[in-house]
Amino acid sequence: MLKKLLIIPLVLISTAIFAQQNGDAKYSFGVRGYNYLEMPELLNQAKNHRYIESNFSSYIVKFNDNLYSYRLSGSYFDKSTQFSNNCEGCELATGKVKDYSVILPF
């Protein structure tokens, strides 16, 4: 809940950035700074352990030829995770979460 309360003021106080107003730039680069992912439930996983955070794991390149705009984006996520099950006396489950995606326009 605290994370959501911190994100709301950041969104409200952000200002608009006018990039490429004159259209001289033919390409742009971008980085996603923060992700808060909801993953599917595994085994008898407790509900509060389904969210995973990642930093700087997604990138985008945009090419502009003044007629079409092409966006190439990709992300890679690899993190160890550990969670407790809902049953009594159960061991902690440990493992790795991997996710990757590549988006190419055709």
C-alpha positions as CSV (number, residue, x, y, z in Angstrom):
1,M,0.0,0.0,0.0
2,L,2.9,2.3,0.8
3,K,4.3,1.8,-2.7
4,K,1.1,2.8,-4.3
5,L,0.9,6.0,-2.2
6,L,4.4,6.9,-3.2
7,I,3.7,6.3,-6.9
8,I,0.6,8.5,-7.0
9,P,2.4,11.8,-6.1
10,L,5.2,11.1,-8.6
11,V,2.6,10.7,-11.4
12,L,0.7,13.8,-10.3
13,I,3.8,16.1,-10.1
14,S,5.4,14.9,-13.3
15,T,5.5,17.4,-16.1
16,A,5.0,16.9,-19.9
17,I,8.3,16.6,-21.8
18,F,8.2,17.8,-25.4
19,A,10.7,15.6,-27.2
20,Q,11.4,16.0,-30.9
21,Q,9.4,19.1,-31.4
22,N,11.1,20.0,-34.6
23,G,11.3,16.5,-36.0
24,D,15.1,16.5,-36.7
25,A,15.8,13.4,-34.6
26,K,15.5,10.1,-36.5
27,Y,15.7,7.8,-33.5
28,S,14.9,7.6,-29.8
29,F,16.0,5.4,-27.0
30,G,14.0,4.5,-23.9
31,V,14.4,2.6,-20.7
32,R,11.7,1.4,-18.3
33,G,13.0,2.3,-14.9
34,Y,10.6,0.3,-12.6
35,N,8.2,-2.6,-13.0
36,Y,5.8,-4.0,-10.5
37,L,4.7,-7.4,-11.9
38,E,1.9,-9.7,-10.8
39,M,2.8,-13.3,-11.4
40,P,0.4,-16.3,-11.5
41,E,0.0,-18.3,-8.3
42,L,2.2,-21.3,-7.8
43,L,1.5,-24.3,-5.6
44,N,-0.4,-23.0,-2.5
45,Q,1.4,-19.7,-2.6
46,A,0.2,-17.0,-0.1
47,K,-1.5,-14.1,-1.9
48,N,0.9,-11.4,-0.7
49,H,3.9,-13.0,-2.5
50,R,2.6,-12.8,-6.0
51,Y,4.1,-9.4,-6.9
52,I,7.7,-9.0,-8.1
53,E,9.7,-5.8,-8.6
54,S,12.3,-5.1,-11.3
55,N,14.5,-2.2,-12.2
56,F,15.8,-1.2,-15.6
57,S,14.8,-4.4,-17.3
58,S,13.0,-3.1,-20.5
59,Y,14.4,-1.1,-23.4
60,I,12.9,0.5,-26.5
61,V,14.4,1.9,-29.7
62,K,12.3,4.0,-32.0
63,F,13.2,4.8,-35.6
64,N,11.4,7.5,-37.5
65,D,11.6,8.0,-41.3
66,N,9.0,10.9,-41.4
67,L,6.4,8.5,-42.8
68,Y,6.4,5.5,-40.5
69,S,7.7,5.0,-37.0
70,Y,9.2,1.7,-36.0
71,R,9.5,0.6,-32.4
72,L,11.7,-2.2,-31.3
73,S,11.4,-3.2,-27.7
74,G,12.6,-6.0,-25.5
75,S,12.8,-7.0,-21.9
76,Y,14.5,-9.6,-19.8
77,F,13.8,-10.6,-16.2
78,D,15.6,-13.1,-14.1
79,K,15.2,-13.2,-10.4
80,S,15.3,-15.7,-7.5
81,T,12.2,-15.9,-5.5
82,Q,11.1,-17.6,-2.2
83,F,7.6,-17.9,-0.8
84,S,5.7,-19.7,1.9
85,N,2.7,-22.0,1.2
86,N,-0.7,-21.6,2.9
87,C,-0.5,-25.0,4.7
88,E,0.9,-25.4,8.2
89,G,4.3,-27.1,8.5
90,C,5.1,-26.6,4.8
91,E,8.6,-25.8,3.7
92,L,9.5,-22.5,1.9
93,A,9.5,-22.9,-1.8
94,T,12.5,-21.4,-3.7
95,G,13.1,-21.0,-7.4
96,K,13.8,-18.6,-10.2
97,V,11.4,-16.4,-12.2
98,K,12.4,-15.8,-15.8
99,D,10.6,-13.7,-18.3
100,Y,11.6,-12.3,-21.6
101,S,9.9,-10.6,-24.5
102,V,10.9,-9.1,-27.9
103,I,8.5,-7.0,-29.9
104,L,9.3,-6.4,-33.6
105,P,6.9,-4.6,-35.9
106,F,6.1,-6.2,-39.3
